Amino acid sequence: LFRSELGFHLIPAAWGRGLASEAARAVVEFAFTQLAVAALFAGHHPDNAASARVLHKLGFRRTHHEWCPPSGLLHPSYWLAPEDR
């Protein structure tokens, strides 16, 4: 078993169409059923409320804030284990 990270980036023209939710849901399912990962980590820019909603819908729990050097900000960070889905 291993841990992995989930991330998604979409161009603005694709925002609000449910693509991130659909893709992330498929990745979560594949990670747990086919790859047997022990847990998934995810984070998002603190101003990106839409990404926070996607992660909450998938069952991710916010666990801490993590420093992100490229943005110079603390980013909300989340954890998802198979039993949390």
C-alpha positions as CSV (number, residue, x, y, z in Angstrom):
1,L,0.0,0.0,0.0
2,F,1.2,3.5,-0.7
3,R,0.0,7.1,-0.5
4,S,-0.5,9.3,-3.4
5,E,-1.6,12.9,-4.3
6,L,-4.7,14.0,-6.2
7,G,-4.5,17.3,-8.2
8,F,-6.5,18.9,-11.0
9,H,-5.9,22.1,-13.1
10,L,-8.4,23.3,-15.6
11,I,-8.3,26.3,-18.0
12,P,-10.9,28.9,-17.1
13,A,-13.1,28.0,-20.1
14,A,-13.7,24.6,-18.5
15,W,-14.6,25.8,-15.1
16,G,-18.1,25.3,-13.7
17,R,-18.9,22.3,-15.9
18,G,-18.3,19.5,-13.4
19,L,-15.2,18.2,-15.2
20,A,-13.0,18.4,-12.1
21,S,-15.5,16.5,-10.0
22,E,-16.0,13.8,-12.6
23,A,-12.3,13.3,-13.3
24,A,-11.3,13.4,-9.6
25,R,-14.1,10.9,-8.7
26,A,-12.7,8.5,-11.3
27,V,-9.1,8.9,-10.1
28,V,-10.2,8.3,-6.5
29,E,-12.0,5.2,-7.4
30,F,-9.1,3.9,-9.5
31,A,-6.5,4.8,-6.8
32,F,-8.4,2.8,-4.1
33,T,-9.7,-0.2,-6.2
34,Q,-6.9,-0.7,-8.7
35,L,-3.8,0.8,-7.2
36,A,-4.6,-0.1,-3.5
37,V,-3.3,3.3,-2.2
38,A,-3.6,3.7,1.5
39,A,-4.7,7.3,1.3
40,L,-4.8,10.4,-1.0
41,F,-3.6,13.9,-0.2
42,A,-4.9,17.0,-1.9
43,G,-4.7,20.7,-1.5
44,H,-5.8,23.9,-3.2
45,H,-5.1,27.6,-3.4
46,P,-6.7,29.3,-0.4
47,D,-8.8,31.5,-2.7
48,N,-10.2,28.6,-4.8
49,A,-13.5,27.8,-3.2
50,A,-14.6,25.6,-6.1
51,S,-11.7,23.2,-5.6
52,A,-12.6,23.0,-1.9
53,R,-16.2,22.1,-2.8
54,V,-14.9,19.3,-5.2
55,L,-12.7,17.8,-2.4
56,H,-15.5,18.0,0.2
57,K,-17.9,16.3,-2.3
58,L,-15.4,13.4,-2.7
59,G,-15.1,12.9,1.1
60,F,-11.7,14.6,1.7
61,R,-11.2,15.9,5.2
62,R,-9.3,19.1,5.8
63,T,-6.4,18.2,8.1
64,H,-4.0,21.2,8.1
65,H,-2.6,24.1,6.1
66,E,0.6,23.6,4.2
67,W,3.1,26.2,3.1
68,C,3.4,26.5,-0.7
69,P,6.5,28.3,-1.8
70,P,5.3,29.2,-5.3
71,S,2.3,31.1,-4.0
72,G,3.9,32.2,-0.7
73,L,0.7,31.1,1.1
74,L,-0.6,28.5,3.4
75,H,-2.8,26.2,1.4
76,P,-5.7,24.1,2.9
77,S,-4.7,20.5,2.8
78,Y,-6.9,17.4,2.8
79,W,-6.7,13.6,3.4
80,L,-8.9,10.8,2.1
81,A,-8.7,7.2,3.1
82,P,-10.8,4.4,1.6
83,E,-13.0,4.2,4.6
84,D,-13.8,8.0,4.4
85,R,-15.5,7.7,1.0
